[in-house]
Amino acid sequence: MIKVLLLLLIPQLTTAAPDLTPYKWKARVLVLRDTNQSRILAAREKLKRHAVELHERDVVILEERSGETFKIELFGKDGGKKWQGEQAFKVETIIELIDSMPMRKEEATK
């Protein structure tokens, strides 16, 4: 009986990687990856304090229920992975990185 219950719980904890195709050339994507919902919520709260700056930089936040430890990844508008961090990430670091990207520099001059 216990084996059956464990098999039923596993699909709820893991999902396929998010599809970034709808965001390509439109938005930068931050993907929060973890199976621990409380760490995801803490990261969301940290990001929420910088909502205006992230919105100005066309950042979309997606969540993925996978991995054993928290991971955050930044994907550029071209769909390429630009940065990866752990639970102690700094939002300011992400913003500085985005601001250093050629596409963002071009956007800022318009």
N, C-alpha and C positions, 0 to 999 in steps of 0.2 A: 504494500500500500504506500509506503513512504517513497519508493522509487517512482511510482506513478505521479505523486504530487510534485516531486522535484522536476520531473519532465514537463509538467504543465506550467510550472513557474518560469522556467528558463526562457521561453519565447517572450514573456512580458519584460524581461530584463535586457534583452538585446534586440536591436532593430538594424535594418540595413543602413548603410551610410547615406546621409541626406543627398539628394540630387541637387547639385549646384547649377544645373543647366538653366533654370528659369532666371537666375541672377546674373548670368554671364553678360558682361559689358554694361550692366545696370547697377550693380551693387557690389560692395565688398561684404564678405560673409565671415562672421565669427561663429565657429562651431564649438559648442561646449560638449565634451564627451565624458560621461561617467555613468556608473550604475547607481551611484548614491545621490538621491534626489536632493538631500540637504546641501551637498556641495554645489550642485547645479543652482539651487536657489540662492546660495551665498554669492556665487559668481554673478548671477542676474542682478542682485541688489547692488553689487559693486559697479556693474556696468550701467545700471539705471542712474547712478549719481552723475554720470557723464552722458546722459541721453542726448542732450542738445548737441554736444560736440560730435558724437557718433552719428547722429542724424545728418548733420552738416556734411559728413564724410561718406554718406550713403551706405552706412553699415547696417546689415541685417544679422540678427542673431538666431541661430538654429541650435537645437539640442539633439544629441544622439545618446541613447542609452546603451553604452558599450564601454569596454575597458575596465581595468581593475582599479585604476587611479584616475583622478581628474586630469583632463588635458583640454587646453583651449588652442584652437588653430585659426589663423587668419588667412583667408583666401582673397586674392585681388580680383578686380573686375575681369581680368583675363582668365580667371578660374585657377590660376596657379597658387600653390601654397607659399605664403610669404613669411610666416612666423608660426612658432609653436611655443606654448608656455605651460606652466604647471599651476597648481592651486594658488600660489603666492604671486600671481601675475599682477602687473601694474597697468591700469588703463592708460595712464599717461604714456607708457612705453608704446602701446598699440597706436595711440594717436600720433605720437612723434614718428613712428614708422610709416604710417599712412601719409603723413605730411611730407615725408622724404621721397615718396614715390613720384615718378615723372608724371603719371596721369593726374595725380592729385595736384601737383604744382600747376599743371595746365588748367585744371578746373578752378583753382584759386585765382587765376588771372582773368577769368571770364566775368 
